[in-house]
Amino acid sequence: MTTEEIKITGEFTPDPAVCRFVVSQPLLEDWTIFFNGPESSMASPLVDALFALEGIAAVRVSGSAVTITKNVLTPWPDLAPGIGRAIRESLQNDGSPISEAAIDKIRNQPTDSIEPTILQLFEEHINPALASHGGYVRLVKVEDRDVHVEMGGGCQGCSASQATLRHGIESAIREVAPQVRQVVDATDHAAGENPYYN
């Protein structure tokens, strides 16, 4: 695949210092890895290329998405061309854009800490924020490395619930529990007083 064939779409997030870049091919399947500086790269070509750019503070790689935190005032449209080049060039090399050493570090993390970590996250951070909109999220179960959640109150059937789940709740879960494989929405969005899905 040539660099021209690799499509990248930038997505703004509620945090102006964070932007998500979705790539047209997988970068890291089954895992989420957060890199908080060049020293955390463990020789990952993609991460090394991104931290070589000025203003990159943190990188999170999951599936086909790269979520980048900047520490400069430069607007994202000005940073995006360099980020795009770094992503494309790292995918041209033989081998994975993320090193096996970085993957092994996550793979070897215990799974028994997932449930208490997420329960604490929901109680202390997520639900207080959702309560201002009349909503909440609860942990249904952790099965292997998959986390099943249910949204309720104002979040059940809300048209913005999927954005809240994927860009807010899931991102927060993956930050505190990177060994999570999938976040599954177990909500019945057709129920409730104002269902979005009928």
N, C-alpha and C positions, 0 to 999 in steps of 0.2 A: 504494500500500500504506500503510495506517495504522500508527501506532506499535504498536498492539495486535496487529497481524498479524505483527510481527517477533518471532520466538521466539529467546531466548538461553539457552544452557545453560552453566553454570559447571562446570569440571572442575579439581579439585585436581591438583597435580603433586607429585613427591617433594620439591621445594623449597618450604617453607612461605611464602616471599616471592613465589612465582610462581603465578599462576592463569590458566587458559585459558578463554576465553569463545567458544563456538561459536554463530554466528549462522545463522539459517535462510535466509540469502541470501548470495551471494558478495560479498566486500568487495574483494578484490584477486586477480584470476586470473593464474596463471603466474608470480607473483613472491612473494618474501618480503622485506619491508623492516623493518629494525630502527631504531627511533627512541630515542635515548638521552637526550632532553631536548626541551623546547619549541622550542629553536632549530633542531633537526633536522627539524621538521615540514614545512618548505617549503610552508606554507599548506594543509596537508591538513586538511579539516574534522574528520574523525574523531580525528586525533591531537591537534589543538588542543583539542577538547572533552575528551579524556581527561586531558591534562596540566593542564587548568584545575582538575581535582579535586585535593584535598589528598592527598599521600602516593603519587602515581604517579611512579615513578622511570624506567621504561622501557616501551616498547610495541613489540610485534612483530606485524605483520599479514601473514597468509598465507592465501590462499583465503577461507574463510568463518570463520576463527578470528582472535581477537585475544588474544595472550598478554601479560599485564601483570605487571610487577615492581613491588612496593610497597616503600616505605622507612619505613613506620610500623608500629606494633604493632597497629593497628586490625584486627580479624579480617575475613576476606573477606566473610562474610555481611553485615557492616555497610557494607562498601565497594560491594558488588555493586549495590544499587539505583541509586546515582549513576552507576556504570559503565554499567549497562543504559540509563539515560536518555540518557547521552552518546552511546552507540552508536546508539540509535533516532533521536535528533534529528539526528545527522549524516547518517543515511540518508534523511531527509525532504527534504534540500536537493537542488536540481537539480545534476546532475553527480556525479562520483565522490567517495567519501569520502577517497580518497587523491589528491593532486595529481599532475598529469602531470609536474611538475618532479621530484617524488620518484621517480616511476616511471622517468623518463628517466635519472636518476642511476644507478639499478641496471641499466637496460637497456644503458647504455654501458660497463659494466664488462667487461673482457676475460674470455673463457671459458678461455683457455689456463692460467690460474692455478688452475683448479678442482681438477685431479687432484693436483698436489703439495700443495696446501693440505689436501685431505681425507686424503691418505696421512699427512701429519704429524699431523693431528688423531687419526687412528686409532692411530698408533704411540705418541703421547705421552699421550693422554687416554682414548680410548674403550676400547682393548684392555686396558690395565692395569686398568681398572674391571671389564670383563667377565671378565677372567681369574680374579677372585675367585669367580666363579660357574662357572668351568670353560668359559667361552665366548669367542668372538672374532667379529669382523666383518672382512671383507676387501672391498676395492674391486674389483669385476669390470671395470667400464669406465665411462667418461664419454662419452656420446653426445649431441652437441649440448649442451643444458643439463640433460640427464637423467643422474642418477647411479644406477648399478646396483650393489647390494651383496649380499653373501652372508654369512649367519650360520652359524657352525659351533660344534663342541664342544657345551657345555651349552645353547647358544642354538638349536641346530638341532632343531626340533620341540617346543621348550618352549612351554607354554601362554601364557607371558608374553612371548614373542618379539615379537609385534606391538606390544605396549605399549612394550617396550624400543626397538623400531625407531622408532615414530612419536613417542614423547614424549622419548626419550633421544637416540638416534643421529641421527634426522632433524633434531631441534631444534638439535643441536650443529653439524651440517653447515650448516644454513641460517644459523646465527650467523656462521660463518667464511666462508661462500660464499653470500651472499644471491642471487646471480644464478642459482643452481640452480633449475630448474623443477620436476622431480619426483625423488623418491627411490624407486627401484624395488627391491622385494625379489625377488632372483633365487634365493633359497634353496629347495631341495627339502625341505620340512618333513616329507614322508612318508618320507624316508630317515633313516638314523641308527639308533642303538640304541633310542631311546625316542621314536618319532615321535608328534607331537601330531595331525597330520592323516593319516588313513588312507583 
